[in-house]
Structure formats: structure tokens, C-alpha cells
Amino acid sequence: MSTKVLAEQRSPRQHLSSQRWRKPLGWIGLVVVVTSAPAWILGLGSSRENGPKKTYTVARGDLWVTVTEKGVLESADNTEIKCQVRGASTVIWAIESGSYVTPGDELVRLETLAIEEAISERTKYSHWSRSAAERSAADVARAELATSEYLEGRYRTELMTLEKNLTLAQSDQLTAQNILAHSETMARRGYVSDLDVQEGTHWRTRAALNVDLTKKRIEVLERYTKAMELETLKGNLNEARARHAANVERAKMDEARRVLAVEELGYCVIKAERTGLVIYPSLAAWKKAPEIEEGATVHRDQILLIMPDLSKMQVEIGIHESIIDRIRPGLAARITLPDKTLDGEVTSVAAVTNPAGWWTGNAVKYDTVIKLPPVPGLRPGMSAEVEVIVQRHENVLIIPVGVVLQTVQGDFCWIKTAAGVNQRRPLQLGDTNDEFIVVNVGLEEGDEVLLDPLATVAEAQRLALMPSHRAGSGAAANQEADHVD
């Protein structure tokens, strides 16, 4: 009996597994299964050896290798609406996800009690710091006037007083000298006593000392007192200026905090800035409840809502690590939606995998983005089945996967000759899509190959049961098979 299968096979729902024909693990599993029941297999083979065998006529055709994964639609260009209130805030109302809004529509309302209290506190501190700044400004002005007041006032007055005292002292000194000279003249003539001369000498000495003392006071005033007083006044001025600068900065900071609190009060009511669809951010796989709901706590810069651009839609899927090397940007893809099928293109493949967990079945997958054409009616969150076309083989020899027997000696199939004899053929195989496989060497177009040789051919059963240490005799077995009639 001969059964023909269409040469062009397109299996959009089959996962890529071309590497399974090369995996030793598959051979080990096959040997274990076969070894556990050799008598049953041999009995089955003997019962079917002489019966009719189904065959497949080798032909050329097209073979598509695809990988299929599920995902959801999302926009490639999203306008993110973030929380601008510092710290933690409580959501008291949020618009329903999927709503269509216009500019000015309310989207989210946050609790305002804490911010209103902060505004009151900041206002009080702002007034206090501003009054301190005004007071320190007056201190600076007084400190600046104190220097001029000293140089033009107290210093001048004190210097003029000392100069007046010096003039009087010099006048007294001159008078004392004249009196002493008169007393000495009169004493020589016998008109006054020596006591009067001594008294005149005493007054002359006292007047001279008073002159020297006044001169020293003037010198100290000009050389030391003036300099010390100017340094003191300069220090007081610098201190007043520094204190005033600190008060001014404190006033600015308190005022800025008050203004910021007032601005944040306005941020507690978030409104739409443009027309469009609003949706909640994607929920993490390990979370059970949405992050944006009444009573939820949100933080600054947290994304509260998203306004997607519906003209730029895409699907993000996860590709298993075993086949990620065959996925690259530019590959064609077919996206099946609930109501339509679209053609897309792979635009990006992640270089690093996401952490695996129970929410991914502990499978390691790489995020892959498929771009969709701008079609009306696409909305974020729609389920999609994506079939990425990894490879297209055109006009190649293909056979069903069930025709091939994988052994430690290589891959074989059995063809039905014109004499009705089953002849073993070694194969060099190519790509596969789990239903059909490409034959590079070993068969020609028109050959009839046996389907499921392990169930009908005793030689296939013996090769399947052959231990791996006899694999070295594979070349001799192949030579023998080439001479079977």
C-alpha cells in the first residue's frame, strides 16, 4: 500500500525541534523503552513482516520551520502618566482601565490631607524665616554705618579732645616755666623763699608730664585704638552679613518648600492632557492585584496610567533558550487574533533572558518583539498567537518524520525496491518542522520509503536494540546495506 503526502507542508502550530534529531538523550530514551520490552517488539515485527506495509513516495516540496508562542498586544509608543508627589501617597479614586478620555478629564485622585498639613507648616516657617531675614538685613545696615560713624564721629571727637587737652597741657607747661623763672629771679633778690622756687619746679614738672601723657594718648589712639576698633567693626559687619545671608537662604528654602507643597497639592488630581485610551500598567506575573486601585499606595515617578498609541502596536513573546539562536530581527511572523490574522515582523530579540520563576514554569525565555501593521480595532491586552517563520525551504526533498530511525550508527530509512525487498538507506538530514524533515543525501525523488519501520522491519528493531559500544561497526553495516537486493 502506498500513501502520498502533499509535498508542501506548512504547520503553523508546530514548535521548532530540528535539533531533536541530533540529541543523544532522545536515543537513550528510545533504547530504554525498546530494551524494556524486546520480546514484544520482535513479536510485533514478525507478525507484520509479511503483511502490507504503508509507504511514502519521496517528492520535492516546500517546508516551513516555525515557532509558535502566545502573547498580548501592546503599544510600541506609550505616554506614561506618573505620580509627581514625593513620598508615598494613597489612591482615593482611579479611572477604569480602558476608558477613552479627552483633555481635562480626571484620571486619578490622591489623598491630600498630609500635603495640606505640610502647606500650613511650610507657610509658618516661611514667615518666620522671612522676618529673621528682615531683622538681619537691618543689622547689616547698622554694621555698615558703624564704621562711618566711628571714623567720622567717635574717632574724630576723641582725637579732637586729646588735641585740645594737649594744647591746654602745653599752655600750662609754658605758664609753669614762666612762673618758675620769675620765682628763681625773685629768690635771688631775696623777695621769695626757696620753698616758692621748689613749688614752681613742681608745677613745671607736672605740666611737662601732662603734655607727654596727652601726646602718648594721641599716639595710642591713632596707631592702636583706631585699628582695633575698625577690625571689630569689620568683624561685626561680616558676621551680620553672614547671618543675613543664612537667613535669606533659609527664607528662600522655606518658601520653595511651601511652593512645592502647593504644587504637589495640584498634582494630587491628575487630568488627561490629550485625547486617547488610558490603561493600567501591565501587572507583574507574581502579583495578584493591580497596583492602581482605591486604597493602593503609590510613590513618586511610579507609572499610574498609560496612554498607548494605537497606530503602533506590537506583541512581545518569550522564545525558549533552545531555539533563540535561530530568531533574529527581520523574520516574518503571522499573528492570529480572536477575529483576524495579520502579518508582522520580528523587530528585536533580547540579548539577556528574564529571570525564570514559577510564573514562567521555570522555563528560560528571551523577550522577542513582533511589530504589527497599523490596523484599526487593535487594542492593548488582546490575546495573540504568534507564529514566527524561522526558515523556508523551497523545492527540497522531504519525508515524514516517522520514516526515519535514529540509532547510534546514524539515521536510516527503508525503501521498497522494485523487487519488493526492503532496503536500508543511510541518511543525511536537514531541517525539520516536527512533521516533515529535509533529506540532503540518501534518497531520490520517487523513492518509496516505509512508514514506521520500527514497527514493521526486523532489521530496524535489531538496530534499535544494538548497544552503543558497537557503533564502530556502523561503516561495515552501511556497506552491507548498500548491496542488499
C-alpha positions in Angstrom: 0.0 0.0 0.0 1.4 3.4 -0.9 0.3 6.7 0.8 1.3 10.1 -0.7 1.5 13.2 1.4 1.4 16.7 -0.1 4.9 18.0 -0.7 4.3 21.5 0.6 3.7 21.2 4.3 3.0 24.3 6.4 2.4 23.6 10.1 1.9 26.9 11.8 1.2 25.3 15.3 4.3 23.1 15.5 7.2 24.1 17.6 10.7 24.1 16.1 12.6 21.0 17.0 15.2 20.3 14.3 17.8 19.7 16.9 16.0 16.7 18.4 17.3 14.5 15.6 20.8 15.1 16.9 20.2 14.8 20.7 21.7 11.7 22.3 19.0 12.0 25.0 16.3 11.1 22.6 18.3 8.0 21.5 18.8 6.9 25.1 15.1 7.2 25.9 14.3 5.1 22.8 16.8 2.4 23.8 15.3 2.3 27.3 11.8 1.9 26.0 12.8 -0.7 23.5 15.0 -2.6 25.9 12.2 -2.9 28.4 10.1 -4.9 26.1 12.3 -6.5 23.3 10.1 -9.6 23.1 7.0 -7.6 22.4 8.7 -5.6 19.7 10.2 -8.7 18.0 6.8 -10.4 18.1 5.1 -7.4 16.7 7.7 -7.2 13.9 7.4 -10.8 13.0 3.6 -10.6 12.9 3.8 -7.6 10.5 6.8 -8.5 8.4 4.8 -10.4 5.8 1.8 -8.1 5.9 1.1 -5.0 3.8 3.4 -2.0 4.6 2.5 1.6 4.2 4.9 3.7 2.2 5.5 7.3 1.3 6.7 8.5 -2.1 9.6 10.9 -1.8 8.8 14.2 -3.5 10.0 17.7 -3.6 8.1 20.5 -1.9 8.3 23.5 0.5 9.0 23.1 4.2 8.4 25.9 6.6 10.1 25.8 10.0 8.1 27.9 12.6 7.9 28.5 16.3 4.6 29.4 17.9 4.1 31.3 21.2 1.3 33.2 22.8 1.3 36.9 23.9 -0.8 40.0 24.3 -0.9 43.2 22.2 0.8 46.3 23.5 1.7 49.7 22.1 5.3 50.4 21.0 4.8 54.1 21.9 3.2 54.8 25.3 2.6 58.1 27.1 3.3 57.3 30.7 1.4 59.2 33.4 3.5 59.2 36.5 2.9 60.2 40.1 4.7 63.5 40.8 4.0 63.6 44.6 7.0 62.9 46.8 7.0 60.0 49.2 4.1 57.6 49.5 0.5 58.6 48.5 -2.8 56.8 48.7 -5.1 56.5 45.7 -8.6 57.5 46.6 -10.0 57.2 43.0 -8.8 56.0 39.7 -10.5 55.9 36.3 -11.4 52.5 34.9 -8.7 50.9 32.7 -9.7 51.0 29.0 -11.6 54.3 29.3 -11.5 56.8 26.4 -10.7 60.3 27.7 -10.5 63.9 26.4 -8.2 66.7 27.6 -9.2 67.8 31.1 -10.8 64.6 32.2 -9.8 63.4 35.7 -7.8 60.2 35.7 -6.5 59.7 39.3 -7.1 61.4 42.7 -4.6 61.1 45.6 -5.1 61.7 49.3 -4.3 65.4 50.1 -4.5 65.6 53.9 -0.8 65.2 54.5 0.0 67.8 51.8 -2.4 70.3 53.2 -0.8 70.0 56.7 2.6 70.4 55.1 1.4 73.6 53.4 0.4 75.1 56.7 3.7 74.2 58.4 5.7 75.5 55.5 3.8 78.7 55.4 4.5 79.3 59.1 8.2 78.6 58.7 8.3 80.8 55.7 7.0 83.8 57.6 9.4 83.2 60.5 12.5 82.9 58.2 11.4 86.0 56.3 11.1 88.0 59.5 14.6 86.8 60.6 16.0 87.9 57.2 14.5 91.3 57.5 15.9 91.7 61.0 19.4 90.6 59.9 19.2 93.0 57.0 18.8 95.8 59.4 21.8 94.5 61.4 23.9 94.6 58.3 22.9 98.2 57.6 23.8 99.2 61.2 27.1 97.4 60.9 27.9 99.3 57.7 27.0 102.6 59.3 29.0 101.8 62.4 32.3 102.1 60.5 31.5 105.5 59.1 30.1 106.6 62.5 33.3 105.7 64.2 35.7 107.2 61.7 33.7 110.4 61.2 32.3 110.6 64.7 33.7 109.0 67.8 37.3 108.8 66.5 37.2 112.4 65.4 35.7 113.5 68.6 38.1 111.6 70.8 41.1 112.8 68.7 40.0 116.4 68.9 39.5 116.1 72.7 43.0 114.8 73.1 44.4 117.5 70.8 42.6 120.1 72.9 44.0 118.6 76.1 47.4 118.6 74.6 47.1 122.3 73.8 46.0 123.1 77.3 48.8 121.0 78.8 51.3 122.8 76.7 49.9 126.1 77.8 50.1 125.0 81.4 53.6 123.9 80.8 54.6 127.3 79.4 52.9 129.1 82.3 54.7 126.8 84.8 58.0 127.6 83.2 57.4 131.3 83.4 56.3 131.2 87.0 59.4 129.1 87.9 61.7 131.6 86.1 60.1 134.5 88.0 60.4 132.7 91.3 64.0 132.0 90.8 64.7 135.7 89.9 62.8 136.9 93.0 64.6 134.3 95.2 68.0 135.6 94.1 66.9 139.1 95.1 65.6 137.8 98.4 61.9 138.5 97.8 60.7 134.9 97.9 61.9 131.8 99.8 63.4 128.7 98.3 60.1 127.0 99.1 58.4 129.1 96.5 61.1 128.0 94.0 60.5 124.4 94.7 56.8 124.8 94.3 57.4 126.3 90.9 59.7 123.5 89.9 57.0 121.0 90.9 54.3 122.7 88.8 56.7 122.8 85.8 57.4 119.1 86.1 53.7 118.2 86.4 52.8 120.3 83.4 55.6 118.6 81.3 54.3 115.1 82.4 50.7 116.1 81.4 51.9 117.1 77.9 53.8 113.8 77.4 50.7 111.8 78.6 48.4 113.6 76.2 50.8 113.0 73.3 51.0 109.3 74.2 47.2 109.1 74.3 47.0 110.6 70.8 49.6 108.2 69.6 47.8 105.2 71.0 44.5 106.3 69.6 45.9 106.8 66.1 48.1 103.7 66.0 46.2 101.1 68.0 42.8 102.1 69.2 41.6 103.1 65.8 42.9 100.0 64.1 41.3 97.7 66.8 38.0 99.4 66.6 38.0 99.2 62.8 38.7 95.5 63.0 36.0 95.0 65.5 33.5 96.9 63.4 34.6 95.0 60.3 34.1 91.6 62.1 30.7 92.7 63.3 29.8 93.7 59.7 31.0 90.4 58.3 29.1 88.5 61.0 25.9 90.5 60.2 26.3 89.8 56.5 26.8 86.1 57.0 23.9 85.8 59.4 21.7 87.8 56.9 22.8 85.5 54.0 21.9 82.4 56.1 18.5 83.9 57.0 17.9 84.8 53.3 18.7 81.3 52.2 16.5 79.8 54.9 13.7 82.1 53.9 14.2 81.0 50.2 14.2 77.3 51.2 11.1 77.6 53.3 9.3 79.5 50.6 10.4 77.0 48.0 9.1 74.1 50.2 5.9 75.9 50.6 5.6 76.5 46.9 6.5 72.8 46.2 3.8 71.7 48.6 1.3 73.9 46.9 2.3 72.4 43.5 2.1 68.9 44.8 -1.4 69.6 46.0 -2.2 70.3 42.4 -0.6 67.0 41.4 -3.0 65.1 43.6 -5.6 65.4 40.9 -4.2 64.1 37.6 -6.0 65.1 34.4 -5.7 64.0 30.8 -3.6 66.2 28.6 -4.8 64.7 25.3 -7.5 62.6 23.8 -6.9 58.8 23.8 -7.3 55.5 25.6 -5.9 55.0 29.1 -5.0 51.6 30.6 -3.3 50.4 33.8 0.3 49.4 33.6 1.0 45.7 32.9 0.6 43.6 36.1 3.7 41.6 37.1 3.1 37.9 36.8 3.7 37.3 40.5 1.2 39.8 41.7 -2.5 39.1 42.3 -3.9 42.6 42.4 -3.4 45.7 40.3 -1.1 48.4 41.6 -3.6 51.2 40.8 -6.8 50.9 42.8 -8.6 52.7 45.6 -6.6 52.4 48.7 -3.3 51.4 47.0 -0.1 53.2 47.9 1.9 54.8 45.1 5.3 56.5 45.0 6.9 59.3 43.1 7.7 58.5 39.5 5.6 55.4 39.6 3.6 54.8 36.4 0.0 55.2 37.2 -1.6 55.0 33.8 -0.5 54.6 30.2 -1.9 56.2 27.1 -0.9 53.9 24.2 -0.5 54.9 20.5 -2.9 52.5 18.8 -1.3 53.1 15.5 2.0 51.5 16.7 1.0 48.1 18.1 3.3 45.1 18.8 3.3 41.7 20.5 6.0 40.6 23.0 6.5 36.9 23.3 9.0 34.7 25.0 11.2 32.4 22.9 12.7 29.3 24.6 16.5 29.3 25.0 16.9 26.2 23.0 15.9 27.9 19.7 16.7 31.6 20.5 19.8 31.4 18.3 17.6 31.0 15.2 15.5 34.0 15.9 16.7 37.3 14.6 15.2 40.7 13.6 13.6 40.8 10.2 11.9 37.4 10.3 8.4 37.3 9.1 5.6 36.3 11.6 1.9 35.6 11.4 -0.2 36.9 14.3 -3.6 35.3 14.9 -6.1 37.4 16.9 -9.5 36.5 18.0 -11.1 38.0 14.9 -8.3 38.3 12.3 -4.9 37.2 11.2 -2.1 39.7 10.5 1.4 39.6 9.0 4.1 41.0 11.2 7.9 41.2 11.5 10.4 40.5 14.3 11.9 43.8 15.3 14.0 43.0 18.4 15.4 40.0 20.3 16.6 40.4 23.9 20.2 39.7 24.5 19.6 38.7 28.1 16.9 36.5 29.4 14.4 37.4 32.1 14.7 35.6 35.4 12.8 32.3 35.4 10.3 31.6 38.2 7.2 29.7 39.0 5.2 32.2 36.9 7.1 31.1 33.8 7.1 27.4 34.6 10.8 27.7 35.4 11.4 28.0 31.6 14.2 30.3 30.4 12.8 32.5 27.6 14.0 35.6 25.8 11.7 38.5 25.1 11.0 38.9 21.4 9.0 41.8 19.9 6.9 41.5 16.8 5.7 44.6 15.0 2.1 44.7 13.7 0.8 46.7 10.8 -1.4 49.7 11.6 -4.9 48.1 11.5 -8.0 49.7 13.1 -9.5 47.9 16.0 -6.3 46.8 17.7 -6.3 47.3 21.5 -3.8 46.6 24.2 -4.3 43.4 26.1 -5.8 41.4 23.2 -4.6 37.8 23.2 -2.5 36.8 20.2 -0.9 33.7 18.9 2.4 34.4 17.1 3.9 32.1 14.6 7.5 33.2 13.7 8.6 31.8 10.4 12.2 30.7 11.2 13.1 29.2 7.8 11.6 28.5 4.4 13.0 25.6 2.4 11.7 25.6 -1.2 11.8 22.7 -3.6 13.6 20.3 -1.3 13.3 16.5 -0.8 11.1 16.0 2.3 9.9 12.9 4.1 7.7 12.4 7.2 9.5 12.3 10.5 8.1 8.8 11.2 10.1 7.4 8.3 13.5 8.0 10.0 15.0 5.7 12.6 17.7 7.3 14.7 20.4 5.0 16.0 23.9 5.2 17.4 25.2 4.4 13.9 23.3 7.2 12.3 19.9 7.9 10.7 18.3 5.3 8.5 15.2 4.6 6.5 14.0 1.6 4.5 12.8 1.9 0.9 10.7 -0.6 -1.1 12.6 -1.7 -4.2 11.1 -2.9 -7.5 11.7 -6.5 -6.3 9.6 -5.9 -3.2 12.7 -6.0 -0.9 13.1 -3.6 2.0 16.5 -1.9 1.5 18.1 0.2 4.3 19.4 3.6 3.3 21.7 5.8 5.5 20.5 9.4 5.5 22.0 12.9 5.9 19.1 15.0 7.2 18.5 18.7 7.3 15.9 21.0 8.9 12.6 19.8 10.3 9.2 21.1 11.5 8.3 18.1 13.6 6.1 16.7 10.8 8.5 16.6 7.9 12.2 16.6 7.6 14.6 17.6 4.7 16.7 14.9 3.2 20.1 16.1 2.0 21.7 12.8 1.0 20.3 9.2 0.8 17.1 9.4 -1.2 15.9 10.5 -4.6 12.6 11.8 -5.8 10.2 9.0 -6.4 11.7 6.5 -3.9 9.1 4.8 -1.7 10.0 4.7 1.9 8.4 2.7 4.6 6.4 4.5 7.2 7.2 3.5 10.9 9.9 0.9 10.1 10.5 0.1 13.7 7.1 -1.5 13.9 7.4 -3.5 10.6 11.0 -4.2 9.8 13.0 -6.7 11.9 16.3 -5.1 10.9 15.2 -1.8 12.3 14.3 -3.5 15.6 17.8 -5.1 15.8 19.5 -1.7 15.1 17.4 -0.1 17.7 18.4 -2.7 20.3 22.1 -2.6 19.3 24.4 -1.4 22.2 26.2 1.9 21.7 29.7 0.2 22.0 29.1 -1.5 18.7 28.7 1.9 17.0 32.1 1.5 15.4 30.8 -1.2 13.1 28.4 1.2 11.5 30.5 1.7 8.4 30.6 -2.0 7.7 26.9 -2.3 8.2 26.3 0.6 5.8 28.4 -1.1 3.2 26.5 -4.3 3.6 23.2 -2.4 3.3 24.3 -0.9 0.0 24.4 -4.4 -1.5 21.0 -5.7 -0.3 18.8 -6.7 -3.3 
